[in-house]
């Protein structure tokens, strides 16, 4: 599956747990996930706003 699963963890929830939960909701499968890396994304938008995120990449 080559797909992005976007969702924030629930308060107090580990990011790996949130990724596994979201994968299960999207696919119906309960699969273990492994963190590959994190990265910071920042973009200045044309409307004057800024996106600034810490993103996590997992692999199953």
C-alpha positions as CSV (number, residue, x, y, z in Angstrom):
1,X,0.0,0.0,0.0
2,X,1.4,3.3,-1.0
3,X,-0.8,5.7,0.9
4,X,-0.5,8.5,3.4
5,X,-2.4,8.1,6.7
6,X,-3.0,11.5,8.1
7,X,-4.1,11.9,11.7
8,X,-2.9,13.3,15.0
9,X,-2.5,11.0,18.0
10,X,-5.1,11.2,20.7
11,X,-3.9,13.0,23.9
12,X,-1.3,10.8,25.6
13,X,-1.2,8.3,22.7
14,X,2.1,7.3,21.2
15,X,2.6,8.1,17.5
16,X,3.2,4.4,16.6
17,X,-0.1,3.4,18.3
18,X,-1.9,6.2,16.4
19,X,-0.4,5.1,13.1
20,X,-1.4,1.4,13.7
21,X,-4.9,2.5,14.7
22,X,-5.3,4.6,11.6
23,X,-3.9,1.9,9.4
24,X,-6.5,-0.5,10.9
25,X,-9.3,1.9,10.2
26,X,-8.3,2.4,6.6
27,X,-7.5,-1.2,5.7
28,X,-9.2,-3.4,8.3
29,X,-5.9,-5.0,9.1
30,X,-4.1,-5.0,12.5
31,X,-0.4,-4.7,11.4
32,X,2.6,-3.7,13.4
33,X,4.3,-0.5,12.2
34,X,7.9,0.6,12.6
35,X,9.1,4.2,12.7
36,X,11.5,5.0,9.9
37,X,12.2,8.7,10.5
38,X,10.7,12.1,11.5
39,X,11.1,15.3,9.6
40,X,10.1,18.9,10.0
41,X,8.1,20.5,7.1
42,X,7.8,24.3,6.8
43,X,6.2,26.2,3.9
44,X,5.3,29.8,3.4
45,X,1.9,29.9,1.7
46,X,0.9,32.5,-0.9
47,X,-1.9,33.7,1.4
48,X,0.6,34.8,4.1
49,X,0.1,31.8,6.3
50,X,2.8,29.2,7.3
51,X,2.6,25.5,7.6
52,X,5.0,24.1,10.1
53,X,4.8,20.5,11.1
54,X,6.7,17.6,12.7
55,X,5.8,14.6,10.5
56,X,6.5,10.9,11.4
57,X,7.1,8.2,8.7
58,X,6.2,4.6,9.5
59,X,6.6,1.4,7.6
60,X,4.7,-1.8,8.1
